[in-house]
Amino acid sequence: MALYEHVMIARQDLSNAQAEGLIEHFGTVLADNGGALVDFEYWGVKTMAYKINKNRKGHYAFLRSDAPAPAVQEMERLMRLHDDVMRVLTIKVDEHKELPSVQMQKRDERDRGERRERRN
C-alpha cells in the first residue's frame, strides 16, 4: 500500500467536535476500503488567503494514511461531495515524518536563522 498525506479545509461554522468528527468519518471510509488512517492533526480554525465559498476562515486538518489508490480515490470523492468540506489536497509520499508537522510546532522551535539587529 502507498503512503499519502491529505489536507482538508472544512467550513468555519462547524464546531471543533464536528470538524474532528469529519476526520474520523473519512478515516472509517479508508478502513472500509482496505486502508488505514495512520495519524491526524487538527490544526484549528485559520484565516485563508482568499474566500472559498464565501468563507474567510476554515477548519484545517492534516491526515496521514496508508491505503491503496482506490481507497484514497473513494475518500476524496466523498470529501468533494460533502457539503462541509471546502477543499482537499492529497499527495503521495515515500515516508511519513514522525515529528509534528510544521503547523503544529511553535514559532520559537522553527529554524529561523539569525536575524540582523534593527537599525533605528
N, C-alpha and C positions, 0 to 999 in steps of 0.2 A: 504494500500500500504506500501511497505517496503522502508527504507531509505538506500541509497547507497552513497559511495564516490568513485570517479574514478580519476586516474592519467593517463594522456596521454602525450606521447612524440611524437612530430612532427618533421619532417626534419628541419635541420638547415638553409637550403637555402630559406625557406619561409620568407616573411616579417611578422612583428608583426601583421599587419592588417589581413593577410591571416590566421595566426595562430588563432587569435581571431574569424575569420570567421568560422573556423572549429568548434570551441566551440559552436557558435550559430547554426551551421548546425546540430550538434549532439543533441543540445537542442531541436530543432524542431522535430528531429526523435523521441525523447522521448515524446514530446507533441502529435505527431500524433498517438502514440500507447497508449495513456491514462496516461502518466506520466507527470512529471514536473521537470524542471531544477530549483532547489531551489536557488543555488548560484554557482558562479565560480570564480576562481582566476587564473590569468595568471602570472606564475612565471618567465617568460622570458627565455632567452637562457642560458643554463647551460652546463657545461662540464660533460660528462658521465664518469663513471669509466672504461668503455671499449667500443670499437667500436661496433656499431649496424648498419648493412647495410652500412659499410664503412664511417660512420659518427661519429665524436668525440663529437659533440655538438648537442643539440636539444632544441626545444621549449617545455617547461613543462607547463602543465595546470592541475588544480585541480578542479573537478566538484563535486557538491553535488546534489543528485537527490532524488525525492520521486516518485517512479514508481513501477508498478507491474513487476514481474520477466520476462514475455515475452517482455516487452518494453526494459528492460535492455539487454536482450539477443540479440534483434534486433539491438540495438545501438552498442553493442560490435561486432556483426557480421559485420556491416557496417564499424566500425572503423578498424577492421582487414583487410578488403578488400580495404580500402582507401590507395592509394599509398603514401600519405604524412604522414600517421600515422605509427610510427615505433613500439611503444609498448603501451599496455593498461593494467592497473591494476584496478580491481573493487573489493571492499569489502562491505559487508553488515554491517551496524552499527545500534546500538539501538537508538542513537540520534545524531543530528548534533551539533557540538560545535559552539557557536556564535562568539567567538573571531576569529581573523585572524589565519590562520594556522601557524605552526612553521616556515615555509619557508618565510612567509611574515613579520614576526616580525624582528626587528633589533637585531643585535647580543647583544647589550647592555641590551635589555629588557629580554633576556632569563635568566632563573635561572641557574647560572653557579657555584654557591657555592664560598666559599672563597678559594683563591689560596695562596700558601706559597710564601714568598719573594724569589727571586732568589739569589742563592749563587754566589759570584764572584770567 
